[in-house]
């Protein structure tokens, strides 16, 4: 269901963007790249060093063991915190560095943030191309990676050593090249969070105990959840993840030493042993063979992001000014199901949401609630950018099919701020995750208010739109400020006086907010009534029942 209208898109104006703050908890494992799109920000480091940033500037903060990184932003600021792969720290500046971000790079940085916090993956070599390569004459079939309880390394009691790739892969081999893609994702929340982090950055070299502390779990629970949900131990799952990323980077042209560092191997020899043990050929042989085969769509998102981040680092070092990426590649998520409702917004270009055999188109400015418990695929077309705006539990929002609403470009900065607050630690002190529910409900209500008869006279229609924009202000647009011919146009074209039309529009908005679960006191404020009794009386006169009775009736109908 799409609620869209060029006029409706401007029916409400965005709220002001408040100040925000973020402080690191514990020693950082990744570099920080902060880019300020609008406004101003400050980064304070250990020792009192402060880096002020204004719009269009970025800062690189290496992961050098500092335990304190505090970012603060002024009101009206949109600043994107980005965490490049841990392995890139070796190539980035060794000291905090401030640099200018050329305009052509800005949308790419916004999409990079999206890729950090969502399960998108890009198009690249087709799986069948990889499979064909690995079935070539003379190659050895891939080794199984299974949850083998007898694969734990032997040693003295109580001693533990790092399992080798051979330990993790197992000694047996079997024919076929199935399961060459990403390993299955665990379902348990803590294990899934760890898996998503490793998919984004396979070089993160934390122990199970350290990962468990980050997701507020125990090492035993984390290990159990990986094994129960994927059939793989944590170490086996991580190895598959790293080898899948290694294929992408090799296909993108990186040499074996670079790939080993980027995916978390201590040396090229370790990568070579694991890669050959899994796929039956060395990384060098894989890259050489693959280079002679046609691509299925360019670099994967991970490989493209790595290439562009390399360019950014060169720019930070001021060795040159690389050209901005000409095209943002298309991307899509694997088919998956969320246990919460997810709100996703198209900032640039277009995309789609596939549920079963039905496709929901997503255009510029459209925000879509994706229902919980529904298997789906979300996609972005070339040169398109999306951002997640927030989540809602099934208790907070009743939703059985996608619900879409359109925001005008005037909302861009505010919606980006919402996305950053929802998916990073940079947020206002009084941040309320439920705010996105109210934001969406208000926009839906404002757009549905256009279902009341609209005048066609241009001047009268402009007054109607102004009434809708100011619907939350006590009094709205006063009749005394409106010329007589506008009043006449309202009577002739809508069958209502302007005052009666404004009343009907307010009641339309009130109905939508009440049906969405907003308390009557909040609905009163949002429709311009200073006191709840005044609103209740007005609502009851218009509908013949009180706001609470109306809300109760709508709730029963939706069951």
Buried (B, 14 or more C-beta within 10 A) or exposed (E): EBBBEEBBBBBBEBEEBBBBBBEBEEEBBBBBBBBBBBBBBBBBBEEEEEBEBEBBBBBBBBBBEBEEBBBBBBEBBBBBBBBBBBBBBEBBBEEBBBBEBEEEBBBBBBBBBBBBBBBBBBBBBBEEBBBEBBBEEEBEBBBBBBBBEEBEEEEEEEEEEEBEBEBBBBEEBEEEBEEBEBBBBBBBEBBBBBBBBBBBBBBBEBEBEEBBBBBEBBBEBBBBBBBEBBBBBBBBBBBBBBBBBBBBBBBBEBEBEBBBBBBBBEEBEBBBBBBBBBBBBBBBBBBEBBEEBEEEEBBBBBBBBBBBBBBBBBBBBEEEEBEBBEEBBBBBBEEEEBEBBBBBBBBBBBBBBBBEEEEBEBBBBBBBBBBBEBEBBBBBBBBBBBBBBBBBEEEBBBBEEBBBBBBBEEBBBBBBBBBBBBBBBBBBEEBEBEBBBBBBBBBBBBBBBBEBBBBEBEEBBEBBBBBBBBBBEEEBBEBEEBEEEBBBBBBEBBEBBBBEBBBBBBBBBBBBBBBBBBEBBBBBBBBBBEEBEEBBEBBBEBBEEBBEEBBEEBEEEEE
